[in-house]
Amino acid sequence: MGESENAYLDEEEGIIELEDEDGNVSRFEFVDRAEMDGTVYYALIPEDYDEDGDGNAEFVVLKEVKQDGEEMLATVDDDSEYERVGEMFLKRFSELAKEVYDEDLEELDGAGEE
């Protein structure tokens, strides 16, 4: 991906279309958005990732930057920054999975009480 990307978000589908400086368009599924150290980051997975594979889709991390007064998404080129943000998203995903699991258990417990 290029340094800066033009982004279009289809909120109904959760799809972000990114256009690089060469005009190539890639489609990604929006996974999460979070702020760290004053910068907003996005976790995305390629729209065409193989769900039937090992189930471990790699996600892409991009960050919001301002360029010529316009907000754009850019790659995270600093390895240590990418690792910190990636770890933050992995922790968020883990917590979300635990919440969903706990909710499912509560529903199962409540189902026997009717």
N, C-alpha and C positions, 0 to 999 in steps of 0.2 A: 504494500500500500504506500501511497505517497505521503508526503509530509502533512498535507492538509486535504481534507475531504469535504465535499459538499454533501450534506445529508438531508434526506427526506424521510420523515417518520410517518408511517401509516398506522395511526393509533389503534384502529379497529383490529388490524391483523397483527400488530406488534412487530412489524417489519420495518427495518431501516434500510434505505437504499443509499449507498455511498458511491459518489462519483469522484474518481481520482483526477489529477491534473491532466491526464491523457484522455479523459472522457470515458474511461472504462467504468461500468456500473456493476457493483456487487450488491447482493441482497443478504441481509443478516436478520436473524431473529433477535429482538430485544430481550435481554435476560434480566439485567439489573442496572441501576444507576446509583452512584453514591459519591459523596464528597469526602476528600481527604486532603488535609493541609491547604484548604481553600481552593482546590481544583476539583472539578466535577469529572468523574470517570464513568465510562459505559462498559458493561460486559455484554458482548454479542457472540452469537454462534452463527456460522454460515447457514443460510437457509437450507442448503442441500446436504447437510451433514447426515451421515448414515445412522438412523435411529436403530436399525437392526444389528449394528456392529456390536462392539463391546460395551456400549452404553456410556462411554466416557468421551463425550464431545469436548474438544478443546475450545475454549472461549477466547475471543479477541478482546483486548482492552484498548480503548481509545480514550482520549481526553478532550475536553472542550478547551479551545483556545480562541482568542480574538485576533482576527487578521483583517486589517483595513476596516475596523469597526464592526465586522461581521463575525458571529460565532460560528466556528467550524469544529469538526472533529479531526484530531491528529493522532498519529501513532505515538506511542511512548517509546522513545529511543534510548533512554537511560535504563540500563539493565537493573540497577538497584531499585529505581522507582517502579519499574514494571513488576519486579518480584514482590515489593511491598503491597502494591495495589492488587496484584493477583492473589496474594495471601488474604487480603482483606475480603475480596469477593468469595474466595473459597470458604472462609469462616462464615460469611453471611449465608452462603448456600447451605452450609452444614446446619446452621441454626434454623433456617427456613425448613429444611427437610425434617429436623427434629420436631418443630412445631406442627407440621402436617402429620407426622407419625403420631404425636401425642393426641391431636384432634381425632384421628382415626380410631385410636384406642378408646377415647372417651365415647365416641359414637357407638362402638361395639359394646362397651360396658352398659350404656344406656339402652341398647336395643333389647336386652334380656329383661328389662324392668317393666316393659309395657304389658 
